[in-house]
């Protein structure tokens, strides 16, 4: 399903760059493993069991301050709902710094440092940068969540 959203009718070869259970939940490690790589598909499973994520065709560049990147191909998605949410504000596709990474300006979907032990990661989504139809649609109704994987 997600492969068809990225590149319909094409075979995609995936390479696992980062996995919380293998690499830990620190943004510094995520930055080390993922910065400079593109395209990137991020799939998240929350401790509540929801599965969702985002895709960007541009490189993650995590700096000391908020660093937004434009991407005409970015989207976020819910695996549970089998739904893709398109980007409407291209200049705010992704963002990152030393403490978090996010999809969207105003951060429709944000993963913070220590995301498996702290519930500070957020689904702020409601028609901000990505076209969402309901509040916290990705996480099943809760704004804050902990990451399982």
BELPEBEL-V642613 format. One record per helix or strand of 2 or more residues. SS is the DSSP state (alpha for helix, beta for strand). FROM is the first residue (numbers start at 1). TO is the last residue. If there is no record, write none. Layout:
BEGIN
SS,FROM,TO  SS,FROM,TO
END
This chain:
BEGIN
alpha,2,6  alpha,20,23  alpha,27,34  beta,40,46  beta,51,56  beta,75,78  beta,83,87  alpha,90,92  beta,94,97  beta,100,103  beta,109,112  beta,121,123  beta,144,145
END
